[in-house]
Amino acid sequence: MDYTVHPSAIVDDGAKIGKGSRVWHFVHVCGGAKVGENVSLGQNVFVGNKVSIGNGCKVQNNVSVYDNVYLEDNVFCGPSMVFTNVYNPRSHVERKDEYLDTLVKEGATLGANCTIVCGATIGKFAFVGAGAVVNKDVPDYALVVGVPAKQIGWMSEFGEQLDLPVTGDGESVCEHTGAKYTLKNGILSKKDET
């Protein structure tokens, strides 16, 4: 075994866990789960059967990654943040065939205690603030906060807010890395280094 599992954790037969990953106290990884390399699953994390977690992800304490949630590489899930997979749950109505997919793209951050309502796509390197409730798609690099979540700015890949308007056009440079970003027609992109 080329990953670490705490003795209190349960990893069901069939689960695929990549090299260098760490499964901490009281975690349960179901048999159909796919967990990449160098992933950290913090205390009391649950990972469902129909789940994919990419390389380098950090899933902090008390997070349940339910069926139909897909995390690309280097996603950060803050402590006690929440995923859902049924849009209109009722305890007396079986809706397992109605699960909606949730996709969190590369490098995104989901802040502590935020909630991601199923069916949403979180764009690459987007940043969801602590306690936000996301009920629609979030663009690449967007900074969203509040209930319901509303975009208030843009973030660099390094995780710093860029000096740009939410809408319109503009350019900005990440103070920490020197990377250049261009906002055009409300879409932010990182300029290629040449």
Secondary structure, DSSP 8 states (H G I E B T S, - for coil): --SEE-TT-EE-TT-EE-TT-EE-TT-EE-TT-EE-TT-EE-TT-EE-SSEEE-TT-EE-TT-EE-TTEEE-TT-EE-TT-EE-S-SS-BTTB--GGG---EEE-TT-EE-TT-EE-TT-EE-TT-EE-TT-EE-S-B-TTEEEETTTTEEEEEE-TTS-EES--SSS-EEEE-TTT--EEEEETTEEEE----
